[in-house]
Amino acid sequence: MAEREVRLMDGGHVVLVDGRPQSHVDLADPTRLAFDYVRRMGDVVDALGDPGAPMRAIHVGGAGMTLPRYLAATRPGSRQTVLEPDEELTALVRRDLPLPPRSGIKVRPVDGRAGLVDLPDGRADLLVLDAYDDGLARLAAAGARVVVFTAFDPGGSATYRLLRGRFALYNELVREAADRHGATVVDFWRMREYRHWGYWDEDRMHMGPAGHQRMAVAVLDTLGVEHDLAVPDPREITELARREQWRQHATWVRDSAAPWVHRRLTGRSSGDGLDPRWPTLARPPHRTTT
């Protein structure tokens, strides 16, 4: 059974589970974010929308609810739902670190997977995955070799480069979490070869066969596993005239980008209706390369 407690530390209250700090809460000043990764999350929240405007937020993982308190203080009138399955932890926090009255924060005793499925589409302006760090901690504590991936660098893409700053911030949070818990990082961000579209599928969102094999090589090399996989060449990309480039781009928007946006808005996935390749836990057959 997990041990949950609240201690006075670092000029505030620290929520611990089995001795591991989960949250730092300053009841006198909820805008004070003591943990570095939470400060970075706060920076992202501050940059969204109009300053001070209320938001609808979903938080996967709550513990001491530091970020929901911050959002309630900096964006009054925000409506927030926290998905926290640990009811004993929530009861402890409510008792020792009560939420301010009319905070707009509601806590549901469910995990992220179940809670997000139950929420209607368009419910949130902001989704915060604060359970990532805790998940790494639990895996590492169980003795697992944990491998995490950074996101790729979209700087070479005219379509995605506007998101480069957000990708970089996400990657820094991944690296910090990996450092805290001794996880191995496969640094997709630094793999500049993926700026070649020949490593990607025609939809420009998923890797193609060469991209998958290149990533498999990177993972095995990072883990120090001997293998005989070769680094594949990307598929050939035909140089097109400007008019043909625009025509190809319009086809991509119609056949790939627009359907993806529609699926996101309607809560569906391209995998809906497909049977899993491995429906039960099993070791895949070994496949040799030639």
N, C-alpha and C positions, 0 to 999 in steps of 0.2 A: 504494500500500500504506500502510495506516495506521501511524503511529508511536506505539508504546506505551512508556511509561516510568513509573517510580516515583521521586518526589523527596521529600526531607526538607523539609517546609514546615509552618508554623503549628503547631509542636510535635508533628508527627506525619508521616505519609506520605501524599502525594497521588498518586493514580493519574491519569495524563493520557493522552489519546488525541488525537494531532495537536495537542498543546498545550492542549487543553481539559480542565480538571479534571473528573474523573468521580466520584471518591470521596476522602474523607479518612478515614484509618484511624489510630487511636491504639492500637498494640499493647499498651501498658502499661495502658490504660484503655479497653476497648471500649465502655463506656457513654458516652464523650465523643463527642457528635455535633457536629462543627464547622460543617457546612453548615446554614443556617437551615431549608431545606425538609426536610432529613432529621430535624432536631429536631422539626418539626411532625409528621412521620410517626411518630417515636418517641412523641410525646404520644398519638397515636391508638392505637398499640399498647398503651401503658400503661393506657389506659382500657377496653380490651377484657377481658371475663371477670374472673376472680379475679386479684388482684395476685400476680405471681410464678408463676402456674400455667403449665405447659408448653402449647405450642400446636403445631398442624400448620400450617406456612406455606409458601406458594408465592411466589417472587420472580421477576417477569419483568424481567430485567436484573440483572446482578450487579456487574460491575467489581470494586472492592475488597471488596465484600460487607460494607459498613459496617453496614447494618441487620440482616442475618443474625447478625453478630457481637454486635450489641447485644441481639438477642432471645435468643441463646444465653447471654449473661451475665445478663440480667435474668429470664429464664424458663428455668432449667436443665431439661434433658430434652426441650426442644422438638425436633420433627423438621421439618427444613426442606429444601426443594428449590429450587435456584436455576437458572433457565433462562437460560443465557448462551451465545449462539452463537459468540462470539469465543474460540476455543480458545487462541490465542496469548496473549490478554490473561489468561485464566484461568491458563495456565501461568506467566506472569510473576508474577501475584499469589500463586500457591501457592509460588513460589520465594522472592520477596522479602517477602511478607506472609503467612506460613503460618497456616492456621487452627489454633486450639487443638485439642489431642487430644480425641477423643470429643465434638466440638462438635455433632454431629447435623446438620451441614450437608452436603448432597450437591449437586454441580454437574452439570447435564446440558448437553451442548454442542448445544442446540437453541434456536430462537427461541421467542418466546412463543406464537405461533399454533400451531406444531407441538407444542410441549410441553404446552400446555393441552388440546389435543385428545386426547393420549395418556393423560392422567391420568384415573383412574376418578372417578366422581361421589362427592362427600362426602369427598374426599381432604384438604381444607384447611379450617382455621378462619379463615385469613387469606390474602388475595391482595394482593400488593404490586406495583404497576405502576411500577417505578423506571425503565423505559425511556422514559417519556413525555418527560422533559426531553431525553434524548439524541436522541429522534426529532425534536423541534423544532430542536435544534442542527444536525442533519444537513440538514434541509430548508432552514433559513436559510442554511447554508454553501453550499448548491447554488444560491442566488440566488432561491429561491421566495418569494413573498409568502405568509406563513403566517397563517392565521386560526384562532383558537381560541375556544371558547365556554365560558362559565361555566354552571353548572347553575341551574335556576330556583329561586326562593325558595318553599319549600313552606309558608311561615308562614300562608298563608290557607286551608290545607287541614286539616280535622280528621283526615284519614287520614294525611297525610305530615308534619305539622308536627313530630312527634317526631324526625324526621331532620334538622331545620333546622340544628343545630349541625354535623353532619357535612358537609352541603352547603356551609355557609359555609367550613369548613376546606378542603374540596376546591377551592372557588373561589379562596381565597387562594393556594393552591399553583399553580393555573392562572395567576393574575395574575403571580406571582413568576417563573414559567417564561417567560411572555410578555415580561416586562421584560428578562430576561436575554438573550433571543434576538431582540428586536425584532419579536415577533409582534403582530398586530392582535387585539384582544379584542372579541368581540361579547358584551356583558354581559347575558345572559339574566336574571341575578339581579335586575337593576334594572328589568326590564320589568314593572311592577306590573299592567298590563292583563291579563297572563296569570293573574291571580287570578280572572278571570271564566271560569267553566267553559264559556262559549260558544266559547272559542278551542280547546277540547279535544275530542277524540273521546269517544264514549259510554263507552269503556273507562277514561277518566280517566287514562290513561298516555301516550297519544300525542296530538299536535296534530291538530285537525280541519283542513279546508280553509282556514278563516279564520285559524287559528293559523299554518299554514305560510306563507300569503301575508304575514301580519304579520311573520314572521321574515325572509322574503325581503326585505321593505322595510328591515328593520333592518340586514341584512347589506350590502345595496347602499349604504345611507346611510353605514354605518361605513367602507366602502371608498371612499366618494366617487364612486360610479358614478352617472351620470345615468340616470334611469328614469322610466317613467310609471305605475308600480304605485301603486294607491291603498291606503291603510290600510283594511282591511275592518272592517265591524262584526261583532261576535261573533254567533253564532247565538242566537236567542232561547231563554231558559231559563224554563220555566213554573214559577211559584211553586206549591209543593205544600203540602198540610196535613201536619202532623207524621207522621200514620199513613202517608200515601203516601210521604213521604221515607224512612221506615224500610223500606217495601216496595221502593222503588227501590234503596236501599242493599243490601238482601238479594239482589236480582237482580244487582247489580253484583258482589257477592262471589261468587255462584254462576257467573256467566257470564264474568267478567273476572279478578278477583283470584285466585280459587282455581286456575283453569287456568294463570295466569302462575306461581304458586308451584310448581305441579306440573311445569311445563316447566323451571323453574330447578333443581328437585331431580333431574330425570331427564336434564338436559343437552341439552334440545331447544329449538328456537326456533319461533316462530309462522311463520317464513319457510321452514321445512323443507318440501321438496317443491315449492316455487314456483320458476318460471323467472325469471331476472333480466330486468328491463325493458331494460337495456342490457348484453347479454352480452359485448360487446367494447368497447374504448376508442373512443369516438366523440363528436363534438360534437352535442348534442341540437338538434333543429330549433328555430329561433327561433319563439316564440309571442307574438303581440301581444295586448294586453288591450283590451277595449272598455268 
